[in-house]
Amino acid sequence: MSVKPEAASALFAGPFALATLSAPDGPAFPALVTPDARVIDLHSALGDARSTVRHLLEDWEAVAPRLTALAGDGTVARTPLAGYRVHAPVEPRQVFQSGANYRQHVIDLHVAHRAPGDDRPEAERRAEAAEIMDRRAAEDLPYVFIGLPSALTGPYDDVVLPAWAEKPDWELELAAVIGRPAHRVSVEEALDHVAGYTIANDLTDRATVFRRDMPQIGTDWLRSKNAPGFTPLGPWIVPAASVGDTGDLRLTLKLNGETMQDESTKDMLFDVARMVSYASQSARLLPGDLVLTGSPAGNGMHWGRLLRDGDVMDAAITGLGAQRTRCVAEEDAS
């Protein structure tokens, strides 16, 4: 699918962003995109064999200044973005996902799932939940689990809703893209390992989150989150230096034009640095890996409206551009 007109006019922070593009019937290539929707093919511009965005991220400290210079060099050949297909901007080796990381979202869930016999007023239950969230932010740890790179798809690609998915839901998230290997890094060091940021919509089938055959096992993220194409990503990776402070970025998701999610990252319980640091305590984060930071209030379960065939999702995050994806029901193979 070629880039949509809406995406061509979408601006992002800073002088350039990284993308993975392809011409019709051509191979994918790493590209530098400028805010005026022009493209520099980095294969030819850099004059080396680095063939993917991930390869660029593996040498990010050296490459980033060269990209900044290219963006400001008016003599370098550029082509219009329109007509290119926009893929997920990077192919990570690892995807770290997060749950229960937005204060208001978790409070809403706490209030909605009232225990049997709990007849207290909503205000009292909401105050209790708020106290729990504040204590968790101060004393507890983030909730991080593993996703599959095969679930990623482009920011304008159709999302196929599997026939078995009874309650497919949206989850707009800020995603940090790793630029330097990170293992057991401190919170203070964590952001030095982030090359940039992008948009992720981490779809979830709510009906399969919890195992029904063995409830004591708990959550089943493999089945509920990792169908092919369940994580639209991009359109761009915007360098961290251009994004600046991630503590107050606005996330908005519209379903068929109606706003469903509209929240700031300042509602996070654990900020980006704490998320990256925490994930690195167990795993070795590699260049190109993604750290998704959770989704704010306003998911489909909150509204009592799940995704259906033909739905269109428009998602945006401050400074990172926008994505548009259309839901398509899986064809019945019987």
ABEGO torsion letter per residue (X at the ends): XBBBAAAAABBBBEABBBBBBBBBGBBBBBBBBBAAGBBBBAAAAAGBABABAAAAAAAAAAAAAAAAAAAABAABBBBBABGBBBBBABBBABBBBBBGABAAAAAAAAAABBBBGBABBAAAAAAAAAAAAAAAAAABBBBBBBBBAAABBBAABBBBBBAABABBBBBBBBBBBBABBBBGBBAAAAAAABABBBBBBBBBBAAAABBAABAAAEBBAAAAAABBGABBBOABBBBAAAAEBAABBBBBBBBGGBBABBBBAAABABBAAAAAAAAAAABBBBBGBBBBAEBBBGBAAAAGBBBBBGBBBBBBBBGAEBBBBBBBBBBBAX
